[in-house]
């Protein structure tokens, strides 16, 4: 048999992913409390108002992590299409019944709770595209492959458009990037992926004026206006964020000692929480945040590379890419490379939907890593087999003792 198995998975990768989850949750809550207590005290008279609410969200997010980590992966394979279909329905309902904040309807209210469906769409889009690519690779007829390809592209584009119509520019950009990464890491052939990516990109660019709102186009056109003096009022947040990062120096002012969060920097507990981290922990603290997410995507890609099943490799690679790419976009906004578009920092920024989807993704990563380690334990990682996830070792014939006839039997 031709060796088609992927790279070996180091032992202890589950411990690494679980450790990163624990560190992200604990440090994220500390960072959030430091960034939010001035606003909480001024607006609600309780320094723990935002951080306490985030702690309550954490209890539900831990349940989602457990579901992602311990439920059988075949359940996610079977339910991927239906889960993403439910999220798409919620996105449609958001356009009609969504709670509007700042001119954008991104939340659905269920009694006292509000849910942001676009955050969970990041997880379900990865699941459904990985599932569709698994079906594509299992198909043998060209029209079957064409049907699965059309379904994949349709779900990808439909998800992005529904989020852009809220309007939610950053969410649409992230979903578009997640879809492209998942299709590639779920073993779509490179030439087909390039053709699909270029076709979708050209189509999106040609209709950008019909989708983007005027204020979004203005924001992108003047992304660096705060440096030159024109359109300064549109970039007050970016200017204050860069001031905070500059004041942090090499080692920062110290935990809880930042100044910009005292109502000088809007959204310090959400869209600009990295600026608060940079002010209090300095350059090396900022590098630590980058190192954290770089280590996360490193292990996610190692897991993806070790999986022969395109569904599993698509999940691991797509979810790891999402968390890393979203963190990079958040940091780029905070340092002034991109205009403010409402991008939360995973694990840190306030919001129950963001935290819940992040921990669900980490649970799925741990689950896929456990599956990869189990396959290697059964002989999948020894460089033999057909790479389709059904092997239990080599395909050599068993030793069969010969029935040698003795002389007295003749």
C-alpha positions as a LaTeX table, in Angstrom:
\begin{tabular}{lrrr}
\hline
Residue & $x$ (\AA) & $y$ (\AA) & $z$ (\AA) \\
\hline
Unk1 & 0.00 & 0.00 & 0.00 \\
Unk2 & 1.10 & 3.57 & $-0.69$ \\
Unk3 & 1.84 & 5.54 & 2.43 \\
Unk4 & $-0.76$ & 8.33 & 2.64 \\
Unk5 & $-0.80$ & 8.91 & 6.38 \\
Unk6 & 0.05 & 12.32 & 7.68 \\
Unk7 & 2.77 & 13.46 & 10.06 \\
Unk8 & 3.06 & 11.94 & 13.48 \\
Unk9 & 1.42 & 13.70 & 16.42 \\
Unk10 & 3.69 & 14.35 & 19.42 \\
Unk11 & 2.58 & 12.90 & 22.72 \\
Unk12 & 1.07 & 15.37 & 25.14 \\
Unk13 & $-0.52$ & 17.63 & 22.53 \\
Unk14 & $-3.84$ & 17.38 & 24.38 \\
Unk15 & $-2.11$ & 18.62 & 27.52 \\
Unk16 & $-0.70$ & 21.56 & 25.58 \\
Unk17 & $-4.10$ & 22.53 & 24.18 \\
Unk18 & $-5.81$ & 22.09 & 27.55 \\
Unk19 & $-3.06$ & 24.12 & 29.23 \\
Unk20 & $-3.42$ & 26.91 & 26.69 \\
Unk21 & $-7.16$ & 26.92 & 27.38 \\
Unk22 & $-6.63$ & 27.23 & 31.13 \\
Unk23 & $-4.02$ & 29.97 & 30.74 \\
Unk24 & $-6.21$ & 31.84 & 28.26 \\
Unk25 & $-9.25$ & 31.72 & 30.55 \\
Unk26 & $-7.42$ & 32.72 & 33.75 \\
Unk27 & $-5.22$ & 35.45 & 32.29 \\
Unk28 & $-8.07$ & 36.64 & 30.08 \\
Unk29 & $-10.29$ & 37.23 & 33.09 \\
Unk30 & $-7.50$ & 39.10 & 34.92 \\
Unk31 & $-6.85$ & 41.28 & 31.88 \\
Unk32 & $-10.56$ & 41.93 & 31.48 \\
Unk33 & $-11.03$ & 42.92 & 35.11 \\
Unk34 & $-8.09$ & 45.31 & 34.93 \\
Unk35 & $-9.47$ & 46.90 & 31.75 \\
Unk36 & $-13.08$ & 47.11 & 32.90 \\
Unk37 & $-13.15$ & 48.11 & 36.57 \\
Unk38 & $-12.98$ & 51.92 & 35.95 \\
Unk39 & $-15.97$ & 51.76 & 33.59 \\
Unk40 & $-17.83$ & 49.36 & 35.89 \\
Unk41 & $-17.33$ & 51.60 & 38.91 \\
Unk42 & $-18.31$ & 54.76 & 37.03 \\
Unk43 & $-21.37$ & 53.37 & 35.26 \\
Unk44 & $-22.76$ & 50.78 & 37.67 \\
Unk45 & $-21.07$ & 51.62 & 40.97 \\
Unk46 & $-19.51$ & 48.14 & 41.13 \\
Unk47 & $-15.93$ & 47.49 & 40.04 \\
Unk48 & $-16.82$ & 43.84 & 39.28 \\
Unk49 & $-19.89$ & 44.55 & 37.15 \\
Unk50 & $-18.32$ & 43.59 & 33.79 \\
Unk51 & $-15.85$ & 41.04 & 35.17 \\
Unk52 & $-18.53$ & 39.40 & 37.31 \\
Unk53 & $-20.85$ & 39.04 & 34.35 \\
Unk54 & $-17.99$ & 37.55 & 32.34 \\
Unk55 & $-17.39$ & 35.04 & 35.13 \\
Unk56 & $-21.01$ & 33.94 & 34.90 \\
Unk57 & $-20.62$ & 33.59 & 31.14 \\
Unk58 & $-17.55$ & 31.46 & 31.82 \\
Unk59 & $-19.65$ & 28.86 & 33.62 \\
Unk60 & $-21.72$ & 28.28 & 30.49 \\
Unk61 & $-18.63$ & 28.40 & 28.28 \\
Unk62 & $-17.03$ & 25.61 & 30.31 \\
Unk63 & $-20.06$ & 23.45 & 29.53 \\
Unk64 & $-19.53$ & 24.14 & 25.82 \\
Unk65 & $-15.85$ & 23.23 & 26.19 \\
Unk66 & $-16.83$ & 19.93 & 27.79 \\
Unk67 & $-19.30$ & 19.21 & 24.98 \\
Unk68 & $-16.67$ & 19.89 & 22.35 \\
Unk69 & $-14.01$ & 17.87 & 24.14 \\
Unk70 & $-15.94$ & 14.76 & 25.19 \\
Unk71 & $-18.86$ & 14.24 & 22.81 \\
Unk72 & $-18.10$ & 11.69 & 20.06 \\
Unk73 & $-16.78$ & 13.37 & 16.94 \\
Unk74 & $-19.20$ & 11.38 & 14.81 \\
Unk75 & $-21.99$ & 13.38 & 16.40 \\
Unk76 & $-20.45$ & 16.57 & 15.06 \\
Unk77 & $-20.01$ & 14.94 & 11.67 \\
Unk78 & $-23.68$ & 13.97 & 11.52 \\
Unk79 & $-24.97$ & 17.23 & 12.98 \\
Unk80 & $-22.66$ & 19.70 & 11.22 \\
Unk81 & $-25.11$ & 20.59 & 8.46 \\
Unk82 & $-28.07$ & 20.94 & 10.80 \\
Unk83 & $-26.09$ & 22.99 & 13.34 \\
Unk84 & $-24.93$ & 25.46 & 10.71 \\
Unk85 & $-28.42$ & 25.57 & 9.23 \\
Unk86 & $-29.77$ & 26.56 & 12.65 \\
Unk87 & $-27.14$ & 29.29 & 12.98 \\
Unk88 & $-27.99$ & 30.60 & 9.51 \\
Unk89 & $-31.63$ & 30.77 & 10.56 \\
Unk90 & $-30.62$ & 32.78 & 13.63 \\
Unk91 & $-28.63$ & 35.13 & 11.40 \\
Unk92 & $-31.71$ & 35.68 & 9.23 \\
Unk93 & $-33.81$ & 36.35 & 12.33 \\
Unk94 & $-31.17$ & 38.79 & 13.54 \\
Unk95 & $-31.69$ & 40.90 & 10.43 \\
Unk96 & $-35.38$ & 41.21 & 11.27 \\
Unk97 & $-35.59$ & 41.03 & 15.07 \\
Unk98 & $-32.04$ & 41.74 & 16.19 \\
Unk99 & $-31.15$ & 44.12 & 19.00 \\
Unk100 & $-29.52$ & 47.19 & 17.48 \\
Unk101 & $-26.45$ & 48.65 & 19.19 \\
Unk102 & $-24.56$ & 51.47 & 17.51 \\
Unk103 & $-26.56$ & 51.10 & 14.31 \\
Unk104 & $-25.81$ & 47.39 & 13.90 \\
Unk105 & $-28.25$ & 44.57 & 14.69 \\
Unk106 & $-25.98$ & 41.69 & 15.73 \\
Unk107 & $-27.71$ & 40.25 & 18.80 \\
Unk108 & $-30.86$ & 38.24 & 19.42 \\
Unk109 & $-32.56$ & 38.68 & 22.78 \\
Unk110 & $-33.91$ & 35.65 & 24.64 \\
Unk111 & $-35.39$ & 37.13 & 27.77 \\
Unk112 & $-32.56$ & 38.64 & 29.82 \\
Unk113 & $-29.91$ & 37.01 & 27.63 \\
Unk114 & $-28.50$ & 38.20 & 24.33 \\
Unk115 & $-26.76$ & 35.92 & 21.85 \\
Unk116 & $-24.58$ & 36.94 & 18.92 \\
Unk117 & $-25.13$ & 34.22 & 16.27 \\
Unk118 & $-22.20$ & 35.38 & 14.14 \\
Unk119 & $-19.79$ & 34.23 & 16.87 \\
Unk120 & $-21.11$ & 30.67 & 16.78 \\
Unk121 & $-21.22$ & 30.77 & 12.97 \\
Unk122 & $-17.40$ & 30.76 & 13.10 \\
Unk123 & $-17.49$ & 27.30 & 14.68 \\
Unk124 & $-20.36$ & 25.80 & 12.68 \\
Unk125 & $-18.96$ & 27.08 & 9.37 \\
Unk126 & $-15.74$ & 25.17 & 10.05 \\
Unk127 & $-17.71$ & 22.03 & 10.92 \\
Unk128 & $-19.98$ & 22.12 & 7.86 \\
Unk129 & $-17.20$ & 22.90 & 5.38 \\
Unk130 & $-15.00$ & 20.15 & 6.81 \\
Unk131 & $-17.95$ & 17.75 & 6.57 \\
Unk132 & $-18.72$ & 18.78 & 2.98 \\
Unk133 & $-15.09$ & 18.32 & 1.93 \\
Unk134 & $-15.09$ & 14.88 & 3.49 \\
Unk135 & $-18.11$ & 14.02 & 1.36 \\
Unk136 & $-16.40$ & 15.55 & $-1.68$ \\
Unk137 & $-13.34$ & 13.36 & $-1.26$ \\
Unk138 & $-15.49$ & 10.26 & $-0.74$ \\
Unk139 & $-17.40$ & 10.88 & $-4.00$ \\
Unk140 & $-16.27$ & 9.18 & $-7.20$ \\
Unk141 & $-18.47$ & 10.74 & $-9.92$ \\
Unk142 & $-17.75$ & 14.23 & $-11.23$ \\
Unk143 & $-21.33$ & 15.43 & $-10.78$ \\
Unk144 & $-21.27$ & 14.33 & $-7.17$ \\
Unk145 & $-18.06$ & 16.23 & $-6.56$ \\
Unk146 & $-19.53$ & 19.25 & $-8.33$ \\
Unk147 & $-22.59$ & 19.15 & $-6.09$ \\
Unk148 & $-20.54$ & 19.05 & $-2.88$ \\
Unk149 & $-18.32$ & 21.84 & $-4.20$ \\
Unk150 & $-21.35$ & 24.03 & $-4.94$ \\
Unk151 & $-22.79$ & 23.30 & $-1.50$ \\
Unk152 & $-19.51$ & 24.25 & 0.18 \\
Unk153 & $-19.17$ & 27.52 & $-1.72$ \\
Unk154 & $-22.85$ & 28.36 & $-1.23$ \\
Unk155 & $-22.70$ & 27.86 & 2.54 \\
Unk156 & $-19.47$ & 29.85 & 2.71 \\
Unk157 & $-20.75$ & 32.83 & 0.71 \\
Unk158 & $-24.20$ & 32.76 & 2.31 \\
Unk159 & $-22.74$ & 32.93 & 5.80 \\
Unk160 & $-20.51$ & 35.87 & 4.92 \\
Unk161 & $-23.31$ & 37.83 & 3.23 \\
Unk162 & $-25.74$ & 37.39 & 6.13 \\
Unk163 & $-23.16$ & 38.74 & 8.57 \\
Unk164 & $-22.21$ & 41.66 & 6.30 \\
Unk165 & $-25.88$ & 42.67 & 6.07 \\
Unk166 & $-26.16$ & 43.22 & 9.85 \\
Unk167 & $-23.83$ & 45.18 & 9.17 \\
Unk168 & $-20.76$ & 43.49 & 10.66 \\
Unk169 & $-17.73$ & 44.10 & 8.47 \\
Unk170 & $-15.12$ & 42.48 & 10.70 \\
Unk171 & $-17.33$ & 39.42 & 11.23 \\
Unk172 & $-17.73$ & 39.01 & 7.47 \\
Unk173 & $-13.98$ & 39.30 & 6.91 \\
Unk174 & $-13.27$ & 36.71 & 9.58 \\
Unk175 & $-15.88$ & 34.27 & 8.22 \\
Unk176 & $-14.54$ & 34.67 & 4.70 \\
Unk177 & $-11.01$ & 33.91 & 5.92 \\
Unk178 & $-12.18$ & 30.97 & 8.03 \\
Unk179 & $-13.98$ & 29.44 & 5.06 \\
Unk180 & $-10.93$ & 29.73 & 2.82 \\
Unk181 & $-8.62$ & 28.22 & 5.44 \\
Unk182 & $-10.98$ & 25.35 & 6.27 \\
Unk183 & $-11.44$ & 24.32 & 2.64 \\
Unk184 & $-7.67$ & 24.25 & 2.13 \\
Unk185 & $-6.90$ & 22.40 & 5.36 \\
Unk186 & $-9.74$ & 19.92 & 4.72 \\
Unk187 & $-7.71$ & 18.66 & 1.73 \\
Unk188 & $-9.35$ & 20.53 & $-1.14$ \\
Unk189 & $-6.93$ & 20.19 & $-4.08$ \\
Unk190 & $-4.73$ & 23.25 & $-4.34$ \\
Unk191 & $-5.66$ & 24.17 & $-7.92$ \\
Unk192 & $-9.37$ & 23.88 & $-7.19$ \\
Unk193 & $-8.90$ & 25.89 & $-3.99$ \\
Unk194 & $-7.03$ & 28.65 & $-5.83$ \\
Unk195 & $-9.71$ & 28.83 & $-8.52$ \\
Unk196 & $-12.46$ & 28.94 & $-5.88$ \\
Unk197 & $-10.66$ & 31.53 & $-3.78$ \\
Unk198 & $-9.97$ & 33.80 & $-6.75$ \\
Unk199 & $-13.52$ & 33.47 & $-8.06$ \\
Unk200 & $-15.11$ & 34.29 & $-4.71$ \\
Unk201 & $-12.65$ & 37.13 & $-4.16$ \\
Unk202 & $-13.36$ & 38.73 & $-7.54$ \\
Unk203 & $-17.11$ & 38.38 & $-7.03$ \\
Unk204 & $-16.88$ & 39.93 & $-3.56$ \\
Unk205 & $-14.79$ & 42.84 & $-4.78$ \\
Unk206 & $-17.19$ & 43.58 & $-7.62$ \\
Unk207 & $-20.20$ & 43.87 & $-5.30$ \\
Unk208 & $-18.47$ & 45.58 & $-2.38$ \\
Unk209 & $-20.33$ & 48.87 & $-2.91$ \\
Unk210 & $-23.67$ & 47.08 & $-2.72$ \\
Unk211 & $-22.79$ & 45.32 & 0.55 \\
Unk212 & $-20.66$ & 47.82 & 2.47 \\
Unk213 & $-22.40$ & 50.74 & 4.14 \\
Unk214 & $-21.12$ & 54.26 & 3.41 \\
Unk215 & $-19.69$ & 54.71 & 6.91 \\
Unk216 & $-17.73$ & 51.44 & 6.53 \\
Unk217 & $-16.23$ & 52.58 & 3.24 \\
Unk218 & $-15.37$ & 55.93 & 4.79 \\
Unk219 & $-13.71$ & 54.24 & 7.74 \\
Unk220 & $-11.51$ & 52.10 & 5.52 \\
Unk221 & $-10.59$ & 54.98 & 3.24 \\
Unk222 & $-9.42$ & 57.08 & 6.21 \\
Unk223 & $-7.88$ & 54.24 & 8.20 \\
Unk224 & $-4.77$ & 56.26 & 9.04 \\
Unk225 & $-6.29$ & 59.73 & 9.04 \\
Unk226 & $-5.60$ & 60.23 & 12.75 \\
Unk227 & $-1.89$ & 60.41 & 11.95 \\
Unk228 & $-2.22$ & 63.22 & 9.47 \\
Unk229 & $-4.73$ & 65.42 & 11.24 \\
Unk230 & $-7.73$ & 65.00 & 8.93 \\
Unk231 & $-10.76$ & 63.02 & 10.09 \\
Unk232 & $-9.31$ & 62.96 & 13.61 \\
Unk233 & $-12.68$ & 62.61 & 15.30 \\
Unk234 & $-13.29$ & 59.34 & 13.42 \\
Unk235 & $-10.13$ & 57.82 & 14.87 \\
Unk236 & $-10.16$ & 58.95 & 18.46 \\
Unk237 & $-10.15$ & 55.33 & 19.65 \\
Unk238 & $-7.16$ & 54.38 & 17.51 \\
Unk239 & $-5.21$ & 57.43 & 18.65 \\
Unk240 & $-5.84$ & 56.70 & 22.32 \\
Unk241 & $-4.91$ & 53.04 & 21.81 \\
Unk242 & $-1.54$ & 53.95 & 20.29 \\
Unk243 & $-0.93$ & 56.39 & 23.15 \\
Unk244 & $-1.57$ & 53.57 & 25.62 \\
Unk245 & 0.79 & 51.20 & 23.84 \\
Unk246 & 3.48 & 53.87 & 23.65 \\
Unk247 & 3.16 & 54.68 & 27.34 \\
Unk248 & 3.72 & 51.02 & 28.23 \\
Unk249 & 7.34 & 51.05 & 27.11 \\
Unk250 & 9.30 & 47.84 & 27.45 \\
Unk251 & 7.89 & 46.52 & 30.72 \\
Unk252 & 4.64 & 48.47 & 31.23 \\
Unk253 & 3.23 & 50.51 & 34.07 \\
Unk254 & 2.21 & 47.40 & 36.01 \\
Unk255 & $-1.00$ & 45.42 & 36.43 \\
Unk256 & $-3.99$ & 47.67 & 37.28 \\
Unk257 & $-1.78$ & 50.76 & 36.78 \\
Unk258 & $-2.88$ & 51.73 & 33.26 \\
Unk259 & $-4.38$ & 55.19 & 32.74 \\
Unk260 & $-6.10$ & 55.15 & 29.36 \\
Unk261 & $-8.77$ & 52.77 & 30.65 \\
Unk262 & $-10.02$ & 55.49 & 33.01 \\
Unk263 & $-12.62$ & 56.53 & 30.44 \\
Unk264 & $-10.05$ & 57.96 & 28.01 \\
Unk265 & $-10.06$ & 54.86 & 25.78 \\
Unk266 & $-13.57$ & 53.75 & 24.68 \\
Unk267 & $-14.29$ & 50.00 & 24.64 \\
Unk268 & $-11.20$ & 49.30 & 26.73 \\
Unk269 & $-12.79$ & 46.07 & 27.97 \\
Unk270 & $-13.69$ & 44.83 & 24.51 \\
Unk271 & $-12.39$ & 46.09 & 21.16 \\
Unk272 & $-9.27$ & 47.75 & 22.62 \\
Unk273 & $-8.34$ & 45.45 & 25.47 \\
Unk274 & $-4.96$ & 44.71 & 23.86 \\
Unk275 & $-4.02$ & 48.38 & 24.23 \\
Unk276 & $-4.65$ & 48.10 & 27.97 \\
Unk277 & $-2.50$ & 44.97 & 28.11 \\
Unk278 & 0.28 & 46.78 & 26.25 \\
Unk279 & 0.13 & 49.76 & 28.59 \\
Unk280 & 0.23 & 47.66 & 31.75 \\
Unk281 & 2.54 & 44.86 & 30.62 \\
Unk282 & 4.64 & 46.72 & 28.08 \\
Unk283 & 6.29 & 45.46 & 24.93 \\
Unk284 & 7.17 & 42.08 & 26.40 \\
Unk285 & 3.62 & 41.53 & 27.60 \\
Unk286 & 2.36 & 42.25 & 24.09 \\
Unk287 & 4.89 & 39.79 & 22.71 \\
Unk288 & 3.60 & 37.24 & 25.22 \\
Unk289 & 0.07 & 37.60 & 23.86 \\
Unk290 & 1.36 & 37.07 & 20.32 \\
Unk291 & 3.38 & 34.05 & 21.46 \\
Unk292 & 0.28 & 32.56 & 23.09 \\
Unk293 & $-1.78$ & 32.63 & 19.89 \\
Unk294 & 1.19 & 31.55 & 17.78 \\
Unk295 & 1.64 & 28.51 & 20.01 \\
Unk296 & $-2.07$ & 27.79 & 19.71 \\
Unk297 & $-2.08$ & 27.73 & 15.91 \\
Unk298 & 1.17 & 25.73 & 15.90 \\
Unk299 & $-0.40$ & 22.89 & 17.85 \\
Unk300 & $-3.65$ & 23.16 & 15.89 \\
Unk301 & $-1.79$ & 22.77 & 12.60 \\
Unk302 & 0.23 & 19.87 & 14.01 \\
Unk303 & $-3.04$ & 18.15 & 14.87 \\
Unk304 & $-4.44$ & 18.91 & 11.41 \\
Unk305 & $-1.32$ & 17.56 & 9.72 \\
Unk306 & $-1.54$ & 14.30 & 11.66 \\
Unk307 & $-5.16$ & 13.57 & 10.66 \\
Unk308 & $-5.82$ & 11.53 & 7.53 \\
Unk309 & $-9.56$ & 12.25 & 7.74 \\
Unk310 & $-10.32$ & 15.56 & 5.95 \\
Unk311 & $-13.17$ & 16.22 & 8.39 \\
Unk312 & $-10.82$ & 16.12 & 11.37 \\
Unk313 & $-8.00$ & 18.03 & 9.69 \\
Unk314 & $-10.47$ & 20.69 & 8.56 \\
Unk315 & $-11.80$ & 21.12 & 12.10 \\
Unk316 & $-8.36$ & 21.39 & 13.70 \\
Unk317 & $-6.88$ & 23.67 & 11.06 \\
Unk318 & $-9.95$ & 25.84 & 10.57 \\
Unk319 & $-10.57$ & 26.48 & 14.27 \\
Unk320 & $-6.91$ & 27.11 & 15.04 \\
Unk321 & $-6.64$ & 29.53 & 12.12 \\
Unk322 & $-9.75$ & 31.38 & 13.25 \\
Unk323 & $-8.51$ & 32.06 & 16.78 \\
Unk324 & $-5.05$ & 33.09 & 15.55 \\
Unk325 & $-6.31$ & 35.27 & 12.70 \\
Unk326 & $-8.91$ & 37.03 & 14.84 \\
Unk327 & $-6.27$ & 37.80 & 17.45 \\
Unk328 & $-4.04$ & 39.28 & 14.74 \\
Unk329 & $-6.87$ & 41.47 & 13.44 \\
Unk330 & $-7.64$ & 42.68 & 16.97 \\
Unk331 & $-3.99$ & 43.58 & 17.52 \\
Unk332 & $-3.77$ & 45.28 & 14.11 \\
Unk333 & $-6.71$ & 47.51 & 15.04 \\
Unk334 & $-5.12$ & 48.38 & 18.38 \\
Unk335 & $-1.79$ & 49.38 & 16.82 \\
Unk336 & $-3.49$ & 51.47 & 14.12 \\
Unk337 & $-2.92$ & 49.22 & 11.11 \\
Unk338 & $-6.67$ & 48.69 & 10.61 \\
Unk339 & $-9.68$ & 50.88 & 11.40 \\
Unk340 & $-11.86$ & 50.00 & 14.40 \\
Unk341 & $-14.39$ & 47.40 & 13.30 \\
Unk342 & $-15.39$ & 45.66 & 16.54 \\
Unk343 & $-13.06$ & 42.65 & 16.71 \\
Unk344 & $-12.88$ & 40.93 & 20.13 \\
Unk345 & $-9.68$ & 39.34 & 21.41 \\
Unk346 & $-10.36$ & 35.62 & 22.04 \\
Unk347 & $-10.34$ & 34.60 & 25.71 \\
Unk348 & $-10.12$ & 38.23 & 26.87 \\
Unk349 & $-12.73$ & 40.60 & 25.44 \\
Unk350 & $-16.06$ & 40.87 & 27.27 \\
Unk351 & $-18.97$ & 38.96 & 25.79 \\
Unk352 & $-20.63$ & 35.63 & 26.46 \\
Unk353 & $-21.01$ & 34.61 & 22.81 \\
Unk354 & $-17.35$ & 35.27 & 22.07 \\
Unk355 & $-16.15$ & 33.37 & 25.13 \\
Unk356 & $-18.56$ & 30.49 & 24.53 \\
Unk357 & $-17.58$ & 30.00 & 20.89 \\
Unk358 & $-13.88$ & 30.23 & 21.81 \\
Unk359 & $-14.08$ & 27.52 & 24.46 \\
Unk360 & $-16.25$ & 25.34 & 22.21 \\
Unk361 & $-13.52$ & 25.59 & 19.57 \\
Unk362 & $-10.81$ & 24.69 & 22.09 \\
Unk363 & $-12.85$ & 21.70 & 23.24 \\
Unk364 & $-13.12$ & 20.47 & 19.66 \\
Unk365 & $-9.36$ & 20.89 & 19.20 \\
Unk366 & $-8.73$ & 18.77 & 22.28 \\
Unk367 & $-11.19$ & 16.17 & 20.99 \\
Unk368 & $-9.53$ & 15.94 & 17.57 \\
Unk369 & $-6.11$ & 15.70 & 19.22 \\
Unk370 & $-7.33$ & 12.80 & 21.36 \\
Unk371 & $-8.64$ & 11.08 & 18.22 \\
Unk372 & $-5.26$ & 11.56 & 16.53 \\
Unk373 & $-3.41$ & 10.12 & 19.51 \\
Unk374 & $-5.81$ & 7.16 & 19.60 \\
Unk375 & $-5.24$ & 6.44 & 15.90 \\
Unk376 & $-1.50$ & 6.46 & 16.41 \\
Unk377 & $-1.90$ & 4.16 & 19.38 \\
Unk378 & $-3.69$ & 1.70 & 17.08 \\
Unk379 & $-0.90$ & 1.85 & 14.54 \\
Unk380 & $-2.03$ & 4.75 & 12.39 \\
Unk381 & 1.11 & 6.76 & 12.97 \\
Unk382 & 3.65 & 4.13 & 11.87 \\
Unk383 & 3.64 & 5.05 & 8.22 \\
Unk384 & 1.52 & 2.17 & 6.95 \\
Unk385 & $-2.03$ & 1.73 & 5.74 \\
Unk386 & $-4.14$ & 3.44 & 3.12 \\
Unk387 & $-4.71$ & 6.65 & 5.09 \\
Unk388 & $-8.50$ & 6.44 & 5.12 \\
Unk389 & $-8.94$ & 6.08 & 8.85 \\
Unk390 & $-9.93$ & 2.41 & 8.78 \\
Unk391 & $-6.51$ & 0.80 & 9.13 \\
Unk392 & $-5.39$ & $-1.01$ & 12.22 \\
Unk393 & $-1.88$ & $-1.80$ & 11.03 \\
Unk394 & $-0.14$ & $-3.20$ & 7.98 \\
Unk395 & $-1.85$ & $-5.18$ & 5.26 \\
Unk396 & 0.53 & $-8.13$ & 5.44 \\
Unk397 & $-0.68$ & $-11.67$ & 5.35 \\
Unk398 & $-0.69$ & $-13.53$ & 8.62 \\
Unk399 & 1.80 & $-16.25$ & 9.38 \\
Unk400 & 0.14 & $-19.56$ & 8.72 \\
Unk401 & 1.87 & $-22.71$ & 9.97 \\
Unk402 & 2.36 & $-25.30$ & 7.30 \\
Unk403 & 0.84 & $-28.72$ & 7.62 \\
Unk404 & 3.97 & $-30.69$ & 7.04 \\
Unk405 & 3.26 & $-34.32$ & 6.42 \\
Unk406 & 5.49 & $-36.70$ & 8.26 \\
Unk407 & 6.87 & $-39.83$ & 6.79 \\
Unk408 & 4.47 & $-42.08$ & 8.67 \\
Unk409 & 1.51 & $-40.13$ & 7.25 \\
Unk410 & 2.61 & $-40.90$ & 3.71 \\
\hline
\end{tabular}
